[in-house]
Amino acid sequence: MMDNVYVRQDPAGNIKMDKEKSTEKIDAAVATVMALDRAIRNQGSEGSVYDGRGILVF
């Protein structure tokens, strides 16, 4: 899906993926960028709520 992404810049200077000009689906690429944004913004947070709930991680 990353090969299908068409990137454009809007008048404000923001870089965006353009779904209309892309040849195929780009949903996974958009989800990846959203997940990276969330991880970067929450980098200094106090941890996950799952840290104290007894969930085992292998």
PQR file of N, CA, C, O and H, with PARSE charges and radii, in Angstrom:
ATOM      1  N   MET A   1       0.808  -1.194   0.000 -0.4000 1.5000
ATOM      2  CA  MET A   1       0.000   0.000   0.000 -0.0000 2.0000
ATOM      3  C   MET A   1       0.854   1.262   0.000  0.5500 1.7000
ATOM      4  O   MET A   1       0.411   2.309  -0.473 -0.5500 1.4000
ATOM      5  N   MET A   2       2.071   1.174   0.524 -0.4000 1.5000
ATOM      6  CA  MET A   2       2.921   2.374   0.557 -0.0000 2.0000
ATOM      7  C   MET A   2       3.266   2.848  -0.854  0.5500 1.7000
ATOM      8  O   MET A   2       3.455   4.045  -1.073 -0.5500 1.4000
ATOM      9  H   MET A   2       2.432   0.324   0.908  0.4000 1.0000
ATOM     10  N   ASP A   3       3.348   1.932  -1.801 -0.4000 1.5000
ATOM     11  CA  ASP A   3       3.633   2.324  -3.180 -0.0000 2.0000
ATOM     12  C   ASP A   3       2.474   3.085  -3.809  0.5500 1.7000
ATOM     13  O   ASP A   3       2.668   3.800  -4.792 -0.5500 1.4000
ATOM     14  H   ASP A   3       3.194   0.960  -1.622  0.4000 1.0000
ATOM     15  N   ASN A   4       1.278   2.943  -3.260 -0.4000 1.5000
ATOM     16  CA  ASN A   4       0.091   3.574  -3.830 -0.0000 2.0000
ATOM     17  C   ASN A   4      -0.113   5.008  -3.355  0.5500 1.7000
ATOM     18  O   ASN A   4      -0.976   5.710  -3.882 -0.5500 1.4000
ATOM     19  H   ASN A   4       1.121   2.362  -2.462  0.4000 1.0000
ATOM     20  N   VAL A   5       0.655   5.449  -2.380 -0.4000 1.5000
ATOM     21  CA  VAL A   5       0.433   6.761  -1.763 -0.0000 2.0000
ATOM     22  C   VAL A   5       0.905   7.878  -2.697  0.5500 1.7000
ATOM     23  O   VAL A   5       2.019   7.851  -3.221 -0.5500 1.4000
ATOM     24  H   VAL A   5       1.355   4.879  -1.952  0.4000 1.0000
ATOM     25  N   TYR A   6       0.026   8.851  -2.883 -0.4000 1.5000
ATOM     26  CA  TYR A   6       0.364  10.086  -3.593 -0.0000 2.0000
ATOM     27  C   TYR A   6       0.373  11.194  -2.548  0.5500 1.7000
ATOM     28  O   TYR A   6      -0.614  11.387  -1.838 -0.5500 1.4000
ATOM     29  H   TYR A   6      -0.878   8.874  -2.456  0.4000 1.0000
ATOM     30  N   VAL A   7       1.474  11.918  -2.450 -0.4000 1.5000
ATOM     31  CA  VAL A   7       1.632  12.951  -1.432 -0.0000 2.0000
ATOM     32  C   VAL A   7       1.505  14.316  -2.090  0.5500 1.7000
ATOM     33  O   VAL A   7       2.051  14.563  -3.165 -0.5500 1.4000
ATOM     34  H   VAL A   7       2.276  11.761  -3.027  0.4000 1.0000
ATOM     35  N   ARG A   8       0.763  15.205  -1.410 -0.4000 1.5000
ATOM     36  CA  ARG A   8       0.618  16.579  -1.908 -0.0000 2.0000
ATOM     37  C   ARG A   8       0.797  17.553  -0.753  0.5500 1.7000
ATOM     38  O   ARG A   8       0.739  17.165   0.414 -0.5500 1.4000
ATOM     39  H   ARG A   8       0.319  15.004  -0.536  0.4000 1.0000
ATOM     40  N   GLN A   9       1.011  18.800  -1.080 -0.4000 1.5000
ATOM     41  CA  GLN A   9       1.177  19.847  -0.073 -0.0000 2.0000
ATOM     42  C   GLN A   9       0.044  20.846  -0.233  0.5500 1.7000
ATOM     43  O   GLN A   9      -0.217  21.331  -1.333 -0.5500 1.4000
ATOM     44  H   GLN A   9       1.058  19.116  -2.028  0.4000 1.0000
ATOM     45  N   ASP A  10      -0.631  21.150   0.875 -0.4000 1.5000
ATOM     46  CA  ASP A  10      -1.724  22.108   0.812 -0.0000 2.0000
ATOM     47  C   ASP A  10      -1.178  23.539   0.911  0.5500 1.7000
ATOM     48  O   ASP A  10       0.012  23.726   1.165 -0.5500 1.4000
ATOM     49  H   ASP A  10      -0.419  20.755   1.769  0.4000 1.0000
ATOM     50  N   PRO A  11      -2.026  24.538   0.715 -0.5600 1.5000
ATOM     51  CA  PRO A  11      -1.551  25.931   0.749  0.2800 2.0000
ATOM     52  C   PRO A  11      -0.902  26.345   2.071  0.5500 1.7000
ATOM     53  O   PRO A  11      -0.090  27.271   2.093 -0.5500 1.4000
ATOM     54  N   ALA A  12      -1.249  25.669   3.178 -0.4000 1.5000
ATOM     55  CA  ALA A  12      -0.666  26.005   4.477 -0.0000 2.0000
ATOM     56  C   ALA A  12       0.708  25.373   4.681  0.5500 1.7000
ATOM     57  O   ALA A  12       1.373  25.640   5.681 -0.5500 1.4000
ATOM     58  H   ALA A  12      -1.908  24.916   3.160  0.4000 1.0000
ATOM     59  N   GLY A  13       1.134  24.536   3.736 -0.4000 1.5000
ATOM     60  CA  GLY A  13       2.443  23.895   3.827 -0.0000 2.0000
ATOM     61  C   GLY A  13       2.411  22.515   4.455  0.5500 1.7000
ATOM     62  O   GLY A  13       3.462  21.907   4.659 -0.5500 1.4000
ATOM     63  H   GLY A  13       0.594  24.319   2.923  0.4000 1.0000
ATOM     64  N   ASN A  14       1.219  22.006   4.765 -0.4000 1.5000
ATOM     65  CA  ASN A  14       1.095  20.666   5.339 -0.0000 2.0000
ATOM     66  C   ASN A  14       1.241  19.605   4.257  0.5500 1.7000
ATOM     67  O   ASN A  14       0.715  19.758   3.155 -0.5500 1.4000
ATOM     68  H   ASN A  14       0.365  22.500   4.599  0.4000 1.0000
ATOM     69  N   ILE A  15       1.949  18.540   4.572 -0.4000 1.5000
ATOM     70  CA  ILE A  15       2.115  17.429   3.637 -0.0000 2.0000
ATOM     71  C   ILE A  15       1.050  16.393   3.959  0.5500 1.7000
ATOM     72  O   ILE A  15       0.917  15.969   5.106 -0.5500 1.4000
ATOM     73  H   ILE A  15       2.376  18.416   5.468  0.4000 1.0000
ATOM     74  N   LYS A  16       0.292  15.988   2.950 -0.4000 1.5000
ATOM     75  CA  LYS A  16      -0.829  15.074   3.151 -0.0000 2.0000
ATOM     76  C   LYS A  16      -0.816  13.971   2.099  0.5500 1.7000
ATOM     77  O   LYS A  16      -0.311  14.147   0.989 -0.5500 1.4000
ATOM     78  H   LYS A  16       0.400  16.333   2.017  0.4000 1.0000
ATOM     79  N   MET A  17      -1.386  12.827   2.481 -0.4000 1.5000
ATOM     80  CA  MET A  17      -1.601  11.749   1.521 -0.0000 2.0000
ATOM     81  C   MET A  17      -2.903  12.035   0.796  0.5500 1.7000
ATOM     82  O   MET A  17      -3.907  12.367   1.427 -0.5500 1.4000
ATOM     83  H   MET A  17      -1.796  12.684   3.382  0.4000 1.0000
ATOM     84  N   ASP A  18      -2.894  11.910  -0.510 -0.4000 1.5000
ATOM     85  CA  ASP A  18      -4.080  12.200  -1.315 -0.0000 2.0000
ATOM     86  C   ASP A  18      -4.690  10.898  -1.797  0.5500 1.7000
ATOM     87  O   ASP A  18      -4.139  10.223  -2.666 -0.5500 1.4000
ATOM     88  H   ASP A  18      -2.079  11.641  -1.022  0.4000 1.0000
ATOM     89  N   LYS A  19      -5.825  10.553  -1.228 -0.4000 1.5000
ATOM     90  CA  LYS A  19      -6.486   9.291  -1.566 -0.0000 2.0000
ATOM     91  C   LYS A  19      -7.109   9.344  -2.965  0.5500 1.7000
ATOM     92  O   LYS A  19      -7.185   8.325  -3.652 -0.5500 1.4000
ATOM     93  H   LYS A  19      -6.273  11.101  -0.522  0.4000 1.0000
ATOM     94  N   GLU A  20      -7.544  10.511  -3.374 -0.4000 1.5000
ATOM     95  CA  GLU A  20      -8.191  10.634  -4.676 -0.0000 2.0000
ATOM     96  C   GLU A  20      -7.225  10.396  -5.832  0.5500 1.7000
ATOM     97  O   GLU A  20      -7.626   9.849  -6.860 -0.5500 1.4000
ATOM     98  H   GLU A  20      -7.482  11.338  -2.815  0.4000 1.0000
ATOM     99  N   LYS A  21      -5.974  10.790  -5.688 -0.4000 1.5000
ATOM    100  CA  LYS A  21      -5.004  10.636  -6.762 -0.0000 2.0000
ATOM    101  C   LYS A  21      -4.232   9.325  -6.675  0.5500 1.7000
ATOM    102  O   LYS A  21      -3.499   8.977  -7.601 -0.5500 1.4000
ATOM    103  H   LYS A  21      -5.648  11.233  -4.853  0.4000 1.0000
ATOM    104  N   SER A  22      -4.387   8.598  -5.579 -0.4000 1.5000
ATOM    105  CA  SER A  22      -3.702   7.320  -5.427 -0.0000 2.0000
ATOM    106  C   SER A  22      -4.385   6.275  -6.295  0.5500 1.7000
ATOM    107  O   SER A  22      -5.594   6.330  -6.517 -0.5500 1.4000
ATOM    108  H   SER A  22      -4.982   8.880  -4.827  0.4000 1.0000
ATOM    109  N   THR A  23      -3.599   5.323  -6.780 -0.4000 1.5000
ATOM    110  CA  THR A  23      -4.153   4.327  -7.700 -0.0000 2.0000
ATOM    111  C   THR A  23      -4.893   3.208  -6.982  0.5500 1.7000
ATOM    112  O   THR A  23      -5.823   2.639  -7.554 -0.5500 1.4000
ATOM    113  H   THR A  23      -2.617   5.278  -6.599  0.4000 1.0000
ATOM    114  N   GLU A  24      -4.523   2.875  -5.768 -0.4000 1.5000
ATOM    115  CA  GLU A  24      -5.159   1.796  -5.004 -0.0000 2.0000
ATOM    116  C   GLU A  24      -5.433   2.304  -3.590  0.5500 1.7000
ATOM    117  O   GLU A  24      -5.318   3.498  -3.316 -0.5500 1.4000
ATOM    118  H   GLU A  24      -3.768   3.338  -5.303  0.4000 1.0000
ATOM    119  N   LYS A  25      -5.793   1.388  -2.702 -0.4000 1.5000
ATOM    120  CA  LYS A  25      -6.071   1.747  -1.309 -0.0000 2.0000
ATOM    121  C   LYS A  25      -4.800   2.186  -0.586  0.5500 1.7000
ATOM    122  O   LYS A  25      -3.710   1.681  -0.854 -0.5500 1.4000
ATOM    123  H   LYS A  25      -5.886   0.418  -2.924  0.4000 1.0000
ATOM    124  N   ILE A  26      -4.964   3.150   0.348 -0.4000 1.5000
ATOM    125  CA  ILE A  26      -3.828   3.637   1.133 -0.0000 2.0000
ATOM    126  C   ILE A  26      -4.144   3.614   2.624  0.5500 1.7000
ATOM    127  O   ILE A  26      -3.467   4.276   3.410 -0.5500 1.4000
ATOM    128  H   ILE A  26      -5.849   3.560   0.566  0.4000 1.0000
ATOM    129  N   ASP A  27      -5.158   2.864   3.018 -0.4000 1.5000
ATOM    130  CA  ASP A  27      -5.626   2.870   4.402 -0.0000 2.0000
ATOM    131  C   ASP A  27      -4.545   2.454   5.396  0.5500 1.7000
ATOM    132  O   ASP A  27      -4.434   3.056   6.464 -0.5500 1.4000
ATOM    133  H   ASP A  27      -5.709   2.326   2.379  0.4000 1.0000
ATOM    134  N   ALA A  28      -3.757   1.450   5.072 -0.4000 1.5000
ATOM    135  CA  ALA A  28      -2.707   0.989   5.987 -0.0000 2.0000
ATOM    136  C   ALA A  28      -1.618   2.049   6.148  0.5500 1.7000
ATOM    137  O   ALA A  28      -1.060   2.202   7.235 -0.5500 1.4000
ATOM    138  H   ALA A  28      -3.848   0.961   4.205  0.4000 1.0000
ATOM    139  N   ALA A  29      -1.317   2.769   5.095 -0.4000 1.5000
ATOM    140  CA  ALA A  29      -0.316   3.828   5.175 -0.0000 2.0000
ATOM    141  C   ALA A  29      -0.805   4.959   6.077  0.5500 1.7000
ATOM    142  O   ALA A  29      -0.035   5.489   6.877 -0.5500 1.4000
ATOM    143  H   ALA A  29      -1.770   2.645   4.213  0.4000 1.0000
ATOM    144  N   VAL A  30      -2.070   5.327   5.955 -0.4000 1.5000
ATOM    145  CA  VAL A  30      -2.643   6.366   6.800 -0.0000 2.0000
ATOM    146  C   VAL A  30      -2.660   5.908   8.254  0.5500 1.7000
ATOM    147  O   VAL A  30      -2.330   6.687   9.148 -0.5500 1.4000
ATOM    148  H   VAL A  30      -2.695   4.896   5.304  0.4000 1.0000
ATOM    149  N   ALA A  31      -3.040   4.654   8.506 -0.4000 1.5000
ATOM    150  CA  ALA A  31      -3.057   4.122   9.868 -0.0000 2.0000
ATOM    151  C   ALA A  31      -1.660   4.098  10.477  0.5500 1.7000
ATOM    152  O   ALA A  31      -1.505   4.352  11.671 -0.5500 1.4000
ATOM    153  H   ALA A  31      -3.308   4.021   7.780  0.4000 1.0000
ATOM    154  N   THR A  32      -0.649   3.799   9.679 -0.4000 1.5000
ATOM    155  CA  THR A  32       0.733   3.791  10.169 -0.0000 2.0000
ATOM    156  C   THR A  32       1.177   5.183  10.583  0.5500 1.7000
ATOM    157  O   THR A  32       1.802   5.346  11.631 -0.5500 1.4000
ATOM    158  H   THR A  32      -0.775   3.592   8.709  0.4000 1.0000
ATOM    159  N   VAL A  33       0.867   6.179   9.784 -0.4000 1.5000
ATOM    160  CA  VAL A  33       1.235   7.554  10.120 -0.0000 2.0000
ATOM    161  C   VAL A  33       0.501   8.006  11.382  0.5500 1.7000
ATOM    162  O   VAL A  33       1.090   8.678  12.228 -0.5500 1.4000
ATOM    163  H   VAL A  33       0.360   6.047   8.933  0.4000 1.0000
ATOM    164  N   MET A  34      -0.770   7.648  11.518 -0.4000 1.5000
ATOM    165  CA  MET A  34      -1.531   8.026  12.711 -0.0000 2.0000
ATOM    166  C   MET A  34      -0.957   7.358  13.961  0.5500 1.7000
ATOM    167  O   MET A  34      -0.875   7.988  15.016 -0.5500 1.4000
ATOM    168  H   MET A  34      -1.248   7.102  10.830  0.4000 1.0000
ATOM    169  N   ALA A  35      -0.561   6.089  13.852 -0.4000 1.5000
ATOM    170  CA  ALA A  35       0.022   5.383  14.994 -0.0000 2.0000
ATOM    171  C   ALA A  35       1.368   5.985  15.390  0.5500 1.7000
ATOM    172  O   ALA A  35       1.655   6.131  16.578 -0.5500 1.4000
ATOM    173  H   ALA A  35      -0.628   5.577  12.995  0.4000 1.0000
ATOM    174  N   LEU A  36       2.191   6.335  14.410 -0.4000 1.5000
ATOM    175  CA  LEU A  36       3.475   6.968  14.703 -0.0000 2.0000
ATOM    176  C   LEU A  36       3.284   8.331  15.370  0.5500 1.7000
ATOM    177  O   LEU A  36       4.018   8.679  16.295 -0.5500 1.4000
ATOM    178  H   LEU A  36       1.958   6.217  13.445  0.4000 1.0000
ATOM    179  N   ASP A  37       2.305   9.096  14.904 -0.4000 1.5000
ATOM    180  CA  ASP A  37       2.018  10.390  15.510 -0.0000 2.0000
ATOM    181  C   ASP A  37       1.622  10.225  16.967  0.5500 1.7000
ATOM    182  O   ASP A  37       2.090  10.970  17.828 -0.5500 1.4000
ATOM    183  H   ASP A  37       1.709   8.813  14.153  0.4000 1.0000
ATOM    184  N   ARG A  38       0.765   9.254  17.248 -0.4000 1.5000
ATOM    185  CA  ARG A  38       0.329   9.027  18.628 -0.0000 2.0000
ATOM    186  C   ARG A  38       1.494   8.578  19.509  0.5500 1.7000
ATOM    187  O   ARG A  38       1.604   9.011  20.656 -0.5500 1.4000
ATOM    188  H   ARG A  38       0.385   8.649  16.548  0.4000 1.0000
ATOM    189  N   ALA A  39       2.355   7.722  18.987 -0.4000 1.5000
ATOM    190  CA  ALA A  39       3.498   7.244  19.759 -0.0000 2.0000
ATOM    191  C   ALA A  39       4.472   8.379  20.050  0.5500 1.7000
ATOM    192  O   ALA A  39       5.014   8.453  21.153 -0.5500 1.4000
ATOM    193  H   ALA A  39       2.266   7.370  18.055  0.4000 1.0000
ATOM    194  N   ILE A  40       4.702   9.254  19.094 -0.4000 1.5000
ATOM    195  CA  ILE A  40       5.622  10.364  19.281 -0.0000 2.0000
ATOM    196  C   ILE A  40       5.053  11.374  20.282  0.5500 1.7000
ATOM    197  O   ILE A  40       5.781  11.876  21.138 -0.5500 1.4000
ATOM    198  H   ILE A  40       4.262   9.193  18.199  0.4000 1.0000
ATOM    199  N   ARG A  41       3.771  11.667  20.178 -0.4000 1.5000
ATOM    200  CA  ARG A  41       3.148  12.644  21.084 -0.0000 2.0000
ATOM    201  C   ARG A  41       3.073  12.136  22.521  0.5500 1.7000
ATOM    202  O   ARG A  41       3.127  12.939  23.453 -0.5500 1.4000
ATOM    203  H   ARG A  41       3.179  11.259  19.483  0.4000 1.0000
ATOM    204  N   ASN A  42       2.951  10.825  22.723 -0.4000 1.5000
ATOM    205  CA  ASN A  42       2.819  10.257  24.063 -0.0000 2.0000
ATOM    206  C   ASN A  42       4.113   9.650  24.571  0.5500 1.7000
ATOM    207  O   ASN A  42       4.090   8.820  25.479 -0.5500 1.4000
ATOM    208  H   ASN A  42       2.908  10.174  21.966  0.4000 1.0000
ATOM    209  N   GLN A  43       5.218  10.041  24.013 -0.4000 1.5000
ATOM    210  CA  GLN A  43       6.506   9.461  24.369 -0.0000 2.0000
ATOM    211  C   GLN A  43       6.856   9.704  25.832  0.5500 1.7000
ATOM    212  O   GLN A  43       7.461   8.832  26.454 -0.5500 1.4000
ATOM    213  H   GLN A  43       5.238  10.715  23.274  0.4000 1.0000
ATOM    214  N   GLY A  44       6.510  10.828  26.397 -0.4000 1.5000
ATOM    215  CA  GLY A  44       6.867  11.154  27.767 -0.0000 2.0000
ATOM    216  C   GLY A  44       5.766  10.867  28.769  0.5500 1.7000
ATOM    217  O   GLY A  44       5.847  11.316  29.912 -0.5500 1.4000
ATOM    218  H   GLY A  44       6.018  11.537  25.891  0.4000 1.0000
ATOM    219  N   SER A  45       4.734  10.128  28.369 -0.4000 1.5000
ATOM    220  CA  SER A  45       3.626   9.884  29.289 -0.0000 2.0000
ATOM    221  C   SER A  45       4.023   8.908  30.383  0.5500 1.7000
ATOM    222  O   SER A  45       5.117   8.345  30.364 -0.5500 1.4000
ATOM    223  H   SER A  45       4.668   9.763  27.440  0.4000 1.0000
ATOM    224  N   GLU A  46       3.136   8.718  31.318 -0.4000 1.5000
ATOM    225  CA  GLU A  46       3.425   7.931  32.508 -0.0000 2.0000
ATOM    226  C   GLU A  46       3.306   6.427  32.302  0.5500 1.7000
ATOM    227  O   GLU A  46       3.404   5.692  33.285 -0.5500 1.4000
ATOM    228  H   GLU A  46       2.247   9.175  31.333  0.4000 1.0000
ATOM    229  N   GLY A  47       3.112   5.951  31.153 -0.4000 1.5000
ATOM    230  CA  GLY A  47       3.001   4.524  30.907 -0.0000 2.0000
ATOM    231  C   GLY A  47       1.601   4.131  30.489  0.5500 1.7000
ATOM    232  O   GLY A  47       0.699   4.964  30.395 -0.5500 1.4000
ATOM    233  H   GLY A  47       3.032   6.549  30.355  0.4000 1.0000
ATOM    234  N   SER A  48       1.443   2.874  30.247 -0.4000 1.5000
ATOM    235  CA  SER A  48       0.180   2.331  29.766 -0.0000 2.0000
ATOM    236  C   SER A  48      -0.704   1.909  30.932  0.5500 1.7000
ATOM    237  O   SER A  48      -0.204   1.552  31.999 -0.5500 1.4000
ATOM    238  H   SER A  48       2.175   2.197  30.324  0.4000 1.0000
ATOM    239  N   VAL A  49      -2.009   1.952  30.729 -0.4000 1.5000
ATOM    240  CA  VAL A  49      -2.937   1.466  31.750 -0.0000 2.0000
ATOM    241  C   VAL A  49      -2.806  -0.039  31.918  0.5500 1.7000
ATOM    242  O   VAL A  49      -3.220  -0.582  32.942 -0.5500 1.4000
ATOM    243  H   VAL A  49      -2.415   2.243  29.863  0.4000 1.0000
ATOM    244  N   TYR A  50      -2.244  -0.714  30.941 -0.4000 1.5000
ATOM    245  CA  TYR A  50      -2.086  -2.163  30.999 -0.0000 2.0000
ATOM    246  C   TYR A  50      -0.887  -2.594  31.833  0.5500 1.7000
ATOM    247  O   TYR A  50      -0.726  -3.784  32.104 -0.5500 1.4000
ATOM    248  H   TYR A  50      -1.908  -0.273  30.109  0.4000 1.0000
ATOM    249  N   ASP A  51      -0.043  -1.650  32.246 -0.4000 1.5000
ATOM    250  CA  ASP A  51       1.120  -1.989  33.065 -0.0000 2.0000
ATOM    251  C   ASP A  51       0.711  -2.532  34.435  0.5500 1.7000
ATOM    252  O   ASP A  51       1.412  -3.381  34.986 -0.5500 1.4000
ATOM    253  H   ASP A  51      -0.174  -0.684  32.026  0.4000 1.0000
ATOM    254  N   GLY A  52      -0.387  -2.070  34.987 -0.4000 1.5000
ATOM    255  CA  GLY A  52      -0.798  -2.478  36.319 -0.0000 2.0000
ATOM    256  C   GLY A  52      -1.982  -3.427  36.352  0.5500 1.7000
ATOM    257  O   GLY A  52      -2.527  -3.682  37.426 -0.5500 1.4000
ATOM    258  H   GLY A  52      -0.956  -1.381  34.539  0.4000 1.0000
ATOM    259  N   ARG A  53      -2.396  -3.955  35.213 -0.4000 1.5000
ATOM    260  CA  ARG A  53      -3.580  -4.808  35.161 -0.0000 2.0000
ATOM    261  C   ARG A  53      -3.263  -6.301  35.136  0.5500 1.7000
ATOM    262  O   ARG A  53      -4.172  -7.117  34.983 -0.5500 1.4000
ATOM    263  H   ARG A  53      -1.954  -3.748  34.341  0.4000 1.0000
ATOM    264  N   GLY A  54      -2.031  -6.662  35.279 -0.4000 1.5000
ATOM    265  CA  GLY A  54      -1.696  -8.074  35.325 -0.0000 2.0000
ATOM    266  C   GLY A  54      -1.709  -8.792  33.994  0.5500 1.7000
ATOM    267  O   GLY A  54      -1.899 -10.008  33.961 -0.5500 1.4000
ATOM    268  H   GLY A  54      -1.292  -5.999  35.404  0.4000 1.0000
ATOM    269  N   ILE A  55      -1.516  -8.089  32.902 -0.4000 1.5000
ATOM    270  CA  ILE A  55      -1.486  -8.711  31.585 -0.0000 2.0000
ATOM    271  C   ILE A  55      -0.077  -9.228  31.325  0.5500 1.7000
ATOM    272  O   ILE A  55       0.902  -8.499  31.483 -0.5500 1.4000
ATOM    273  H   ILE A  55      -1.362  -7.102  32.928  0.4000 1.0000
ATOM    274  N   LEU A  56       0.015 -10.489  30.925 -0.4000 1.5000
ATOM    275  CA  LEU A  56       1.323 -11.096  30.661 -0.0000 2.0000
ATOM    276  C   LEU A  56       1.761 -10.795  29.240  0.5500 1.7000
ATOM    277  O   LEU A  56       0.963 -10.843  28.304 -0.5500 1.4000
ATOM    278  H   LEU A  56      -0.780 -11.081  30.796  0.4000 1.0000
ATOM    279  N   VAL A  57       3.034 -10.485  29.095 -0.4000 1.5000
ATOM    280  CA  VAL A  57       3.602 -10.219  27.779 -0.0000 2.0000
ATOM    281  C   VAL A  57       4.738 -11.190  27.553  0.5500 1.7000
ATOM    282  O   VAL A  57       5.645 -11.295  28.379 -0.5500 1.4000
ATOM    283  H   VAL A  57       3.682 -10.445  29.856  0.4000 1.0000
ATOM    284  N   PHE A  58       4.695 -11.889  26.459 -0.4000 1.5000
ATOM    285  CA  PHE A  58       5.744 -12.877  26.147 -0.0000 2.0000
ATOM    286  C   PHE A  58       6.719 -12.316  25.164  0.5500 1.7000
ATOM    287  O   PHE A  58       7.670 -12.996  24.780 -0.5500 1.4000
ATOM    288  H   PHE A  58       3.958 -11.804  25.789  0.4000 1.0000
TER
END
